[in-house]
Amino acid sequence: MIKLPDAKVIHDGKSEKARQRCEGWNACLAEVQRLNTTAQPVSEHNGKIADALESLLWPNMASGNKDIINEAIQALRATSAQPVSDAAKDVLSERERQVSQEGWTPEHDDTHSSGEMAGAAACYARHVNARQWVYSWKPDDYTSEEAPGSWPWDEKWWKPKSPRKDLVRAAALLIAEIERLDRASVNGEKDEL
């Protein structure tokens, strides 16, 4: 997610150039808000935001601010040039799905402070490691196996799908656990690991 000030800029009525700058900034804010509602990784947003800054703000920017905006545009373009693999996109999309569809918000995740999300990720990864050979010839057997004894939650939440999907889910759970640890660290709690 890209962070920009939420408030719209209000034109002070003093000049046409000021009005154009306000419109450009507001259009840029609207584009950022639109991009933030998609599941695209931040690096994909950055190129689009750099384009918006350049086309909407640059022509009407006061000369004193052009260096600052130019630095922002260059930084955004540099990060947007970094390729993101399909696997990484799938992991980030799965994490977004966990939050938006399953309701596993950061506040919910913070209640799992005993490593449950890391444990669940490990269960999915171990299942792939030990049983992926089953999937190629009997996928129903792979997906219907009982939850392992180390599964941290109720068995109804054990839902193996396929080796790749399970690894994507495991990686997304690890991201959730790392984010939880980061929030706990910011809040002054000790890292439990």
C-alpha positions, 0 to 999 in steps of 0.5 A: 500500500502506498501512503500519501496524505489523505486530505484533498488540496483545496484551491485558494482561488489565487491563480490558475496555476495554483488551481492546476496544481491542486487538481493534479495533486487530487488526481494523484491522490485518487489514483493512489487510492484506486491502486491501493484497492487492488491486489497488485504488489507495491512495486507494480503500483510505484511505476503507475504512481510515478507516471501519475506524479509526472503527468499530473503534478510535474507540469504545474509544480512550482519550480522550488518543489520540482527537485523533491517531486523528481526525486520521488518519481525516480525512487518510485521508478527504481522500485517498479523496475524490480521484477516480481515473480508469479510465485511472489505475486501469488503469495501476496494475493493469498495474504490479501485473500486471507485478510479480505475474505477470511477476516484474518486481520492484523488484530485477529492475527495478534491473538495468535501470539504463540507461533500458531501461524508459523506452525500452520505454515510448517504443517502445510510445508511438511505435508507438501514435502511428505505427500506431494507424490500422492497428488500426482496420481490421487489428488483426492487422497492428498486433499482429504488427508487428516490434519497433522497432530501439530496442526494448531487449530481446529481440524476444519481449518486444515484444507490442503489443495495442491502442493503449489497452493499449499506452499503459497498458503504456507508462505502467506501464513509466514508473512502474517506471522512476521508482520505480527512479530513486527507489530509486537516489536513496535509495541514494545513486546519482546520477540518470542523467537 
